[in-house]
Amino acid sequence: MTGPVPLPERLRLRVVALVSAVLPSVSPVPAPLRKVASFAPARRARLGGAAIWDALADDDFRQHTAVQVAAVPAAPDDPLDAAARAWLVREDGWEAVVAEVADGLGEEEARDDQGRAELGRLVAQVAALQAEVGTLRSEHRQELDRVRSEHKVLRQRLGETRSALRAAEAERDAALAARDEAVAAAAAATRTAEADVRRLRAQLEEAEAGLAASRRGTRSERDAATIRTRLLLDAVVESATGLRRELGLPAVSGTPGDAVEGELAGVEAAPASSAPATPALLEQVLGMPRARLVIDGYNVTKEAWPHASLEAQRSRLVAALGPVVARSGAETTVVFDAAESSTRTVMPAPRGVRVVFSPEGVIADDVIRQLVAAEPRGRVVVVVTGDRELSRDVVRAGARAVPASSLLGIVAG
């Protein structure tokens, strides 16, 4: 008995499959295969394949199985099946048939080996990529934890900022309430002073009437009494005037009947804070204590120097304001529109003059409205502009609106 001829793996498995299919029909069955013969065909080949292949080393057993395999119809056009049957039967020329199929299977197995090698390489590459993905996920989780921690800190800071803002708003409300109380107290003091003036005038009139009725005393005595009374009256009037200027109370113009008469005539009554119409009146208003002057820059310069460049307009206006501010002492701010520009020019300005450019996307009119709204009511605030809508808004806020011509008259003068 010789060992079985070495075969390619696929051909060997086909031989074992053919033998396992007919194993129960083979007689006699070798002792090692008797238990295997009782298995199902697929299980015989899977569990008893090695024992079947070893038993085929016995030529008698191989010939008996060849007879049984020959009785089973062959698979058409299957070289592997034909080679397995030729190996079992071993008729003339079987070596050539088996060798041809074996060569072909050898090439296929070589290609399979290359494929398995390539598969192994790809598997290793996939493992490396998976490891890299794991590393990236770990880094991502760490970064996510860091971002979450920063987000928590920012939320805490936001809460603290909101608390500080609420505290600031409460302080602002308290300050506004204190200001209102101070204004009310000043108004009460003014009313008291005016009552004192009326009382003193009544006393003066009473004294003059008594003096005229009695005509007693000498002329010098009458003159002395009159002088003393008038000096007292002038002191009271000047005290009331100084108090009004110190508080910055707006001047009252018109009479209570003006609004009714204007309404009957179909004419809208002038606002309480109407602006001075001439350069002289403007100069007088700017000379009041703590006066505030806000100028709509380009609105004035385009009326005064329409053909000059914007830079030249700015320079001429700011330079011309120096003498005006020096004479009046008014706190002065010039606002230029830079809503459509991302650059801001640094301009030299005379003492007491501030130059402001509106932020990007914000027009100069809105900046002027903010400046007026920031001032306390009662302070003398003059806005120089030719814009009707802006003039109406600042007048409603308690300021005086002045046309550009009044300011240009002061500058020219």
C-alpha positions, 0 to 999 in steps of 0.5 A: 500500500502506497500513500495517496498522490499529493493533490492540490487542496481543492482537488483533494476536497473534491475527491473526499466529497465524492467518496463521502457521498458513496461511502455507505455503498462501499463494501467493505468499509474500513474500520476507521470509517464505519462510524463516519459512514453513518453520518450525513453526506455533508457531515462525513466530508466535514468531520471525516475528511482526513480519515477518508483521505488516509483510507484512500491510500489503500488501493483496494478501498480506492478501487471499490469507491471508484466503482461506486463513484462511477455509478453516480452521474458526473457533473457536466463541464466540470474539469475538477469533477472529471479530474477527481474521478480520473484520480479514483479510477486511474484509467490510461491517461489519468495522470495527464488529466489530473496534472492539467487540472492541478496546474490550473488549480496551482495558478488559482491557488497562487492567485488566491495566496496573492489575494490573501496577502493583499487581503491581509495587507488591507486588513492591517491597513484597516486596523491601522485606520481603525486605531487612528480613528480611535485616537481621533475619537479620543482627541475629539472627546477630549476637545468636546470636554474642553469646549463644554468646560469653556461653555460652562465657564462662559455661561457662568460669566454671562450670569455674573454679567447679567447680575452686574447689569441688573445692579447697574440698572437699579443704581441708574434708576435710583440716580434718576429718582434722586435727580427727579427729587432734586429737580422737584426740590429746585422747582419748589425753591423757585416757587418759594422765591417767586412767592417771596418776590410777590410778597415783597412787591405787595409790601412795597406797594403797600409802603408806597401807598402809605407813604403817598397817603400820609406824606409824612417825613422828609423827602430824604427819608422817603428816598431812603426808604424807597432805596432800601426797599428796591435794593431788597427787591433787586436782591431777591430777583437776582437770587431767583435769576441766579437759581434758575441759571444754576439749575439750567431751567429752560426759559418760558416763552409764549402764553397759555392762550397761544396754544388755544389761539393757534389751534383755533387758527389751524396753526400748530403751536411752537414747541416749548423749547424753540431755538434761537433764530438769529446768530446773536440769539444763539451766541447769547444762549451758548453763553448761559451756564453749562451750555451744551452744543452738538453739531450735525457736521456734514449737514453744516459743512455741505451748506457752507462749503458744498464744493470742497472735499469732505476732509476740507469741510471737516477741517474748516468747520472744526477750526472755525469752532475754536473762537466760538467755544473760547467766547462762550465756553459751551461744551461742544461736540461735532458728529460726522456721519461714517456709517458706510466707512470702516476707517476713522480719521484722527483730527486735531481739534481746538480746546473744548471741541470734540470730534466724533465719527458715527460707528459703522452702520450707524448714521450721525443722526442716531448718535446725536439723538443718543447724546441729547437723550443722555443729557438731563432735562433742564440743561441748555442743549443746542443742536445745529442741524437742518434735518427736520426729523432730527430737529423734531426729535431733539426738541421733543427730548428737551433740546433746542434745534438751530439751523446751520445758518445761525451757527455759520453767522457766528463763525463768519462773525 
